[in-house]
């Protein structure tokens, strides 16, 4: 018992020491420029009509996002009297004179082509800055894929959105957030029906056909045990048809499809010719279905027993 009390006591002492020695928020490393400098895009751009290029002077010649594009002390001299040390606190927090933080990017981008050669305005891509103080406060301060697609949507353009490697240095896990839902394969049809859906930004029709291959147009006849693994015409290699497990149905759908069919939660006719496709399994030995019952032919064999019955 004494050992337990001693252990608890020393644990409390160590925990208290670690808590008190932890750095305060004031000592934490800043993650954005709001902790380094007092600045307002709205005041400069909207109220005083200052152009973006007046502060971001190197943008017009920049060919990489690794270039230093944020304004420095020399840039501010054009408008502000930086020699008057009494006015330092107008922009700087006390005892903080660090360089501004420029976030790293995993994109290949050339400002010179867009701004100097293509004559695009900064606000075409960087939106909402005139309404906020710091850039990170605007959700559209950095262009998203939809913004890029407004220009790069032609298959004949070298840098179109189907060529991911043209802009993205790393393509691993390059998936939109709404695609990462565990049920997206089942629910993506609702996203497609959205009036603002733009699947063609990343996908071609072939993408849909990889899964949505209706059995009505398949020439080969699958066996009963393969009915949820149809031959896909798009998987032809050296004249041999490759089989793929489609993602339309779950792997145990053969055992559970009756529940969905009876509950009408799926529309089987979208892909299947019900009168012939279902009859491959659900035969009635050439008798009236009303008499024989729509049951798999395997259930009609002598001495067949179902679980919990007979």
C-alpha positions in Angstrom: 0.0 0.0 0.0 2.8 2.4 0.9 4.5 1.7 -2.5 1.2 2.6 -4.3 0.9 5.9 -2.4 4.5 6.7 -3.2 4.0 5.9 -6.8 0.9 8.1 -7.1 2.7 11.0 -5.2 5.7 10.9 -7.5 3.5 10.7 -10.6 1.6 13.8 -9.4 4.8 15.7 -8.8 6.2 14.8 -12.3 2.9 15.7 -14.0 2.8 19.1 -12.2 6.4 19.8 -13.2 5.7 19.0 -16.9 2.6 21.1 -16.9 4.2 24.2 -15.4 7.3 23.9 -17.7 5.2 23.6 -20.9 5.6 26.6 -23.1 2.7 29.2 -23.0 0.8 30.3 -26.1 2.9 33.4 -26.2 6.0 31.3 -26.7 4.5 28.9 -29.3 5.9 29.0 -32.8 3.5 31.0 -35.0 1.7 29.1 -37.7 0.4 32.1 -39.6 1.3 35.8 -40.1 -1.4 37.2 -37.8 1.0 36.5 -34.9 3.9 38.3 -36.6 2.5 41.5 -38.1 -0.6 43.7 -38.1 -2.0 43.8 -41.6 -5.2 44.2 -43.4 -5.8 43.3 -47.1 -9.1 45.0 -46.9 -7.5 48.3 -45.8 -4.9 48.2 -48.5 -6.8 46.7 -51.4 -10.4 47.9 -50.9 -10.0 51.1 -48.9 -6.8 52.4 -50.5 -7.1 50.7 -53.9 -3.5 49.4 -53.9 -2.7 46.9 -56.6 -1.6 43.4 -55.7 1.6 43.8 -57.7 2.6 46.9 -55.6 3.4 44.6 -52.7 3.9 41.3 -54.4 6.4 42.7 -56.9 8.2 39.4 -57.7 5.1 37.6 -58.8 5.2 38.7 -62.5 8.6 37.0 -63.0 8.1 34.0 -60.7 8.2 30.6 -62.3 8.0 28.5 -59.1 5.9 28.5 -55.9 9.2 28.1 -54.0 10.1 31.7 -54.9 9.8 34.2 -52.1 6.7 36.2 -53.1 5.7 37.9 -49.8 6.6 41.6 -49.4 9.6 42.4 -47.2 10.8 45.5 -45.3 12.1 47.1 -48.5 8.7 46.8 -50.2 6.9 48.7 -47.4 9.3 51.6 -47.7 7.4 52.8 -50.8 4.5 53.9 -48.7 5.5 53.7 -45.1 8.2 55.7 -43.1 10.1 52.8 -41.7 12.9 55.0 -40.5 10.7 56.4 -37.7 11.2 53.8 -34.9 8.3 55.3 -33.0 5.9 53.9 -35.6 7.2 50.4 -35.6 4.3 49.1 -33.4 1.9 50.3 -36.1 2.7 47.1 -38.0 4.9 45.0 -35.7 4.0 43.4 -32.5 6.4 44.3 -29.6 9.8 42.5 -29.9 8.6 40.5 -33.0 10.5 41.4 -36.2 10.6 38.0 -37.9 10.2 37.2 -41.6 6.7 36.5 -42.8 5.7 32.8 -43.1 5.3 31.6 -46.6 3.5 28.2 -46.7 5.1 25.4 -48.8 3.3 24.1 -51.8 3.4 20.7 -53.5 2.3 22.2 -56.8 4.1 23.1 -60.0 2.9 26.6 -60.9 4.2 29.5 -63.0 2.9 32.9 -62.1 4.9 34.5 -65.0 2.9 32.6 -67.6 -0.4 33.4 -66.0 0.1 37.0 -65.1 2.7 38.3 -67.6 2.0 36.3 -70.7 -1.7 35.4 -70.3 -2.6 38.8 -68.8 -4.7 37.3 -66.0 -5.7 39.4 -63.0 -4.7 38.2 -59.5 -8.4 38.2 -58.4 -9.2 35.7 -61.1 -7.6 33.0 -58.9 -7.2 34.7 -55.5 -10.6 35.7 -54.4 -12.0 37.4 -51.4 -8.8 39.1 -50.2 -10.4 42.5 -50.3 -12.8 41.4 -47.6 -10.4 40.0 -45.0 -7.3 41.1 -43.1 -5.1 38.0 -43.6 -5.1 35.8 -46.6 -5.8 32.6 -44.7 -9.1 34.1 -43.5 -10.6 33.8 -47.0 -11.6 30.3 -48.0 -10.9 31.2 -51.7 -7.6 33.0 -51.2 -5.9 30.0 -52.9 -7.5 28.7 -56.1 -9.2 25.3 -55.9 -9.6 22.7 -58.7 -12.9 24.3 -59.9 -11.1 27.6 -60.4 -8.3 25.9 -62.4 -10.9 23.9 -64.4 -12.5 27.1 -65.6 -9.6 27.5 -68.0 -7.8 24.2 -68.1 -10.8 22.2 -69.3 -9.8 21.5 -72.9 -8.4 18.0 -73.7 -6.1 19.6 -76.2 -4.4 21.8 -73.7 -1.1 20.5 -72.3 -2.0 21.4 -68.8 -5.6 20.2 -68.5 -7.1 18.7 -65.3 -6.8 15.1 -66.6 -3.0 15.4 -66.5 -2.6 15.5 -62.8 1.2 15.3 -62.9 1.3 18.6 -64.8 0.6 20.5 -61.6 0.8 18.0 -58.7 4.2 16.9 -57.6 2.7 14.2 -55.5 -0.3 12.3 -56.8 -0.6 9.7 -54.1 -3.9 10.0 -52.2 -5.0 12.8 -54.6 -8.6 12.3 -53.7 -11.3 14.9 -52.9 -12.5 14.9 -49.3 -16.1 13.9 -50.2 -14.7 10.8 -52.0 -13.0 9.6 -48.8 -16.3 8.5 -47.2 -16.4 4.8 -46.6 -19.8 4.6 -48.4 -18.9 6.8 -51.4 -19.0 3.9 -53.8 -22.6 3.3 -52.8 -23.6 7.0 -52.5 -21.7 8.7 -55.3 -24.7 8.5 -57.6 -26.3 11.2 -55.4 -23.3 13.4 -55.8 -23.4 13.0 -59.6 -27.0 14.2 -59.6 -26.0 17.5 -57.9 -26.4 20.4 -60.3 -22.9 21.6 -59.4 -21.2 18.2 -59.9 -18.2 18.3 -62.2 -17.0 14.8 -62.5 -15.5 15.4 -65.9 -12.9 17.6 -64.2 -11.0 14.4 -63.2 -12.9 11.5 -64.8 -13.7 10.3 -68.3 -16.6 8.2 -69.4 -14.3 5.2 -69.3 -14.1 5.6 -65.5 -17.8 4.8 -65.2 -17.7 1.9 -67.6 -15.0 0.2 -65.6 -17.7 -0.7 -63.0 -21.0 0.0 -64.8 -20.9 -2.7 -67.3 -24.5 -3.9 -67.8 -25.0 -7.7 -68.2 -27.5 -7.0 -71.0 -24.6 -6.1 -73.3 -22.3 -8.9 -72.4 -22.0 -11.7 -74.9 -20.5 -14.3 -72.7 -22.8 -16.2 -70.3 -21.4 -16.3 -66.8 -22.1 -19.3 -64.7 -24.4 -19.1 -61.7 -21.5 -18.8 -59.3 -20.1 -15.9 -61.2 -23.2 -13.8 -61.7 -21.8 -10.9 -59.7 -18.5 -11.1 -61.5 -19.4 -10.2 -65.1 -16.9 -10.1 -67.9 -16.0 -6.5 -68.5 -15.5 -5.6 -72.2 -13.1 -2.9 -71.1 -10.7 -5.5 -69.7 -9.5 -7.0 -72.9 -5.8 -7.9 -73.0 -4.2 -10.0 -75.8 -7.6 -11.2 -76.8 -8.3 -12.7 -73.4 -11.1 -11.2 -71.4 -10.0 -10.5 -67.8 -12.6 -10.8 -65.0 -13.0 -8.1 -62.4 -15.2 -8.0 -59.3 -17.5 -5.1 -59.9 -18.0 -2.7 -57.1 -21.7 -2.4 -57.8 -22.6 -5.2 -55.4 -21.0 -6.4 -52.2 -19.3 -9.8 -52.3 -22.0 -11.5 -50.3 -24.8 -10.0 -52.5 -25.6 -13.4 -53.9 -26.9 -14.3 -50.4 -28.6 -11.0 -49.6 -29.9 -9.8 -53.0 -33.4 -11.2 -52.3 -33.9 -8.8 -49.4 -33.1 -5.8 -51.6 -35.1 -7.1 -54.6 -38.2 -7.7 -52.4 -37.8 -4.3 -50.7 -37.3 -2.6 -54.0 -34.3 -0.7 -52.7 -32.4 -1.3 -56.0 -33.5 -1.1 -59.6 -32.2 -4.4 -61.0 -33.5 -3.6 -64.5 -30.9 -0.9 -64.8 -28.3 -3.6 -65.7 -30.1 -6.9 -65.8 -32.8 -8.5 -68.1 -34.8 -9.8 -65.2 -36.9 -12.2 -67.1 -33.9 -14.1 -68.3 -31.1 -13.3 -65.9 -33.1 -14.2 -62.7 -34.4 -17.4 -64.4 -30.9 -18.8 -64.6 -31.1 -19.5 -60.8 -34.8 -19.1 -60.0 -36.3 -21.8 -62.2 -39.5 -23.6 -61.6 -38.8 -26.9 -63.4 -40.9 -25.8 -66.4 -43.9 -25.4 -64.1 -46.0 -22.4 -63.3 -44.1 -20.0 -61.0 -47.2 -19.6 -58.9 -47.2 -23.3 -58.2 -43.5 -24.1 -58.1 -42.4 -20.9 -56.3 -39.6 -18.6 -57.4 -36.7 -20.5 -55.7 -33.3 -21.4 -56.8 -33.2 -24.7 -58.7 -30.7 -26.0 -56.2 -33.4 -25.8 -53.5 -35.6 -28.2 -55.5 -33.2 -31.1 -55.3 -34.3 -34.1 -53.2 -33.7 -34.0 -49.5 -32.8 -30.2 -49.6 -33.3 -28.6 -46.2 -33.1 -24.9 -45.3 -31.7 -23.6 -42.1 -34.4 -23.7 -39.3 -36.8 -25.6 -41.4 -37.3 -29.4 -41.4 
